[in-house]
Amino acid sequence: MVSILPPDASVTFILALIIPLVIGFLVGVVIKSAIKIGAAIAIIVILLIFGGILTPSQVIQPVMSLIRSGPDLTTKVNQLAGYLPYSSVLFIIGLAVGFFK
């Protein structure tokens, strides 16, 4: 007889299921919040440009310096992404729930 369930519902097995789900949920919430903050900053910058308080060159210069430092940031992001269990189905489910909640 083939059994789909684990042989025992041990604490280790339950934690191995719940931890990626919780991490995915937290990452989803952080991504959603970062997108909201980024959109709010973009709207504020556009309003300041239309109001004549900022010039486009004052906005473009910091963005270009950030783009130039991209290769340095890429190694840090890859290192951080290595810690996430993004190959787990439960992580993806937690990510979707955290992002769309």
VENFEN-V724655 format. One line per field, one symbol per residue. phi: phi as a letter, one per 40 degrees, with the letter a starting at -180 (. if undefined). burial: b if it has 24 or more other C-alpha atoms within 12 Angstrom, else e. A space follows every 10 residues. Layout:
BEGIN
phi->???
burial->???
END
This chain:
BEGIN
phi->.cbccccacc cccccccccc cccccccccc cccccccccc cccccccccc cgcbbdcccc dccccccccd cccccccccc cccccccccc cccccccccc c
burial->eeeeeeeeee eeeeeeeeeb bbbbbbbbee eeeeeeeeee eeeeeeeeee eeeeeeeeee eeeeeeeeee eeeeeeeeee eeebbeeeeb bbbbbbebee e
END
